[in-house]
Amino acid sequence: MNVTTQPVVTLEEPRVRRRPADVALDYGLYAALVALIVYFSVASPYFWTQANLLNIGLAVSLNGIMAAAMTVALIAGQLDLSIGACLALSAVITAMAIQDLQLPALVAVLLAVGAALVVGLLNSALVIQVGINSIIVTIAVALTVRGVAQILTDGQAVAITDLSLQRFVNSRPLGIPTPLILLVVVFAVLFVLLQYTRTGWHVYAVGGNVIAAIRNGVAAKRIYFGVFLLTAGAAGLCGALSAGRAASGGPFFGATTEFDVLTAVLLGGVGLSGGAGRIERTLAGVLLIGVLNNGLTLLSVDTYVQATVRGAVFLLAVVLGAIAAKRMTR
């Protein structure tokens, strides 16, 4: 008896053609970064040198650490605009602890980070328990915290004569600046957290649709609590490192921090509506800003022009953030 077999038919998912605009949004940031590197390498003989590349990494390291934390917060649907003030308070506490209280540098840093975490607790309590929008809360907290820093110092910078913290911040293990090493570690840890852990999935879920996330057993309040502690802790650490780098701490530290950090995060395509974003793209945004600032300085571009360029880049970042939010709703 002849047995005939029918060919096995496999169903393939239809290929979805991506629009050119989507491709440009996904890869435009990396293309722009490469283009800037190539341009400045040709325009200045000093750009593509080991010393200058390390200087770029050092220059973006502290804002980059805070941008990494802010990325997690924005993905969860929250925004912390108190990080600049938190950085200033931490720098002041670090300087006063070392200079006035004669405490070891490590203890001073721990006190500074602890004070920043208190600010994070205040932010989270007002957002979670009182139910106030995070933008309003963190702006109000920022004004209060920077005022506290001004009261503690009478509006003046506190010089640090013990240079042990400065030596640590300026150290270069294996020739790499310590803040740059910390930047890489923070991005690596948060990348793993977001992409390979249950907590990371919860962060995306809460930012995408908090009601649906709660119905699926996600503890949204715990996620909000965590992201505010993360942003505050990052700002606190960077404030202490800033004090070490400058050998002083003042209430005016971090005056444009929110602006710089948000520019990098939004350039990376993280929308303000939450639920989407990739931390490696934030790193690309951080590097793009660093390369741009460094290149303009090497080319002796007027400071007013540089300020205009930074404003234009921030405007572009806001537009990209709005586009990213719209893509989430499609």
C-alpha positions, -999 to +999 in steps of 0.1 A: +000+000+000+014+034-010+013+060+017+014+095+006+026+122+029+015+157+028+042+184+030+044+201+063+033+237+061+049+261+086+033+294+094+056+323+096+048+355+113+044+382+087+073+406+085+065+440+096+081+467+076+097+493+098+091+529+088+123+549+079+114+573+108+115+544+133+148+532+120+162+567+122+150+571+158+165+537+168+199+542+152+202+580+147+217+585+181+246+561+174+251+576+140+252+611+154+278+600+180+300+584+154+297+614+131+307+638+159+337+616+168+348+615+131+343+653+127+362+663+158+390+638+151+395+655+117+390+690+130+414+688+160+446+667+163+441+666+200+407+649+200+416+613+192+442+609+219+441+586+249+444+615+273+415+634+257+393+604+255+398+597+292+391+633+299+358+630+281+349+599+302+359+618+334+339+648+324+307+628+318+311+603+347+291+620+375+263+632+353+263+598+336+258+580+370+228+602+377+215+597+342+216+560+346+195+563+378+172+588+361+166+563+333+153+537+357+130+563+373+116+575+339+110+540+328+090+535+359+070+567+351+086+590+376+108+621+373+132+634+400+140+671+395+157+674+430+189+656+420+208+689+416+198+702+450+205+668+465+240+668+450+246+703+465+235+692+499+257+661+498+287+681+487+281+706+516+278+678+541+309+660+528+329+692+530+316+701+565+321+666+578+357+665+567+367+701+574+347+711+605+341+677+622+375+662+611+358+630+601+375+605+578+366+609+541+347+575+540+325+585+569+319+619+553+308+602+521+285+578+539+269+607+558+264+626+525+248+596+508+227+590+539+214+626+538+206+622+501+186+590+509+166+610+534+157+633+505+147+603+485+125+591+513+108+624+514+102+624+477+088+589+477+065+595+507+050+626+491+045+608+458+033+574+471+014+583+503+001+618+495-003+611+458+013+643+444+028+643+410+065+636+411+074+667+391+057+691+415+070+672+445+107+671+434+107+708+424+094+718+458+118+695+476+147+708+454+140+744+465+138+733+502+170+712+500+191+738+483+178+763+509+191+740+536+225+738+519+226+776+518+217+779+555+243+754+565+271+773+547+257+808+548+257+807+511+295+802+509+317+773+497+334+752+524+370+744+515+385+710+523+421+710+533+423+673+539+429+660+504+424+623+510+390+623+492+405+644+464+433+619+459+407+591+457+386+609+431+416+618+410+432+584+413+436+563+381+437+525+387+452+510+355+453+545+341+415+548+341+399+576+362+380+563+393+348+581+385+348+566+350+352+531+365+322+539+388+302+550+357+308+517+339+300+497+371+267+516+376+256+512+340+265+475+340+246+468+372+215+487+361+216+471+326+215+437+342+188+448+366+165+461+339+171+434+313+175+402+333+157+405+366+121+403+378+125+437+394+135+452+360+104+437+344+083+453+372+099+487+365+088+485+329+054+471+338+046+499+363+058+526+339+038+511+310+004+506+328+005+508+366-031+496+370-025+465+349+008+459+367-009+461+401-036+436+389-008+412+380+007+414+414+034+440+409+041+461+440+040+495+423+046+515+455+078+494+462+091+502+427+084+539+432+101+538+466+131+521+450+136+545+421+134+576+443+160+561+466+181+552+435+181+587+421+187+603+454+215+579+463+232+585+429+230+623+434+244+619+469+273+598+458+280+623+430+278+652+454+304+637+476+327+629+446+322+665+434+333+678+467+364+656+465+372+667+430+368+704+438+382+702+473+352+721+485+314+719+487+289+747+481+252+752+479+256+763+442+269+728+432+247+710+407+230+742+394+224+727+359+224+690+368+188+683+361+192+699+327+223+679+318+210+646+330+176+650+314+192+659+281+212+627+281+183+605+291+159+620+266+185+619+238+186+582+245+149+579+236+135+574+271+100+589+270+085+610+298+054+587+299+073+557+312+073+520+302+101+521+276+137+529+273+172+512+271+199+522+295+226+516+269+210+543+248+213+567+278+250+559+279+252+568+242+234+601+250+258+608+278+288+602+255+273+623+227+270+653+251+305+647+264+320+645+229+301+676+218+312+697+247+348+685+245+350+690+207+336+726+209+361+734+236+390+721+216+379+741+186+378+772+209+341+778+201+327+809+219+311+800+252+278+818+242+277+796+211+283+765+232+255+775+255+232+779+224+242+745+211+235+729+245+201+745+245+194+733+210+205+698+220+181+699+250+153+710+227+161+681+204+161+658+234+127+670+245+113+664+210+128+629+209+113+622+243+079+633+230+082+611+199+092+581+221+061+587+242+039+587+211+055+555+198+045+538+231+008+546+224+007+533+189 
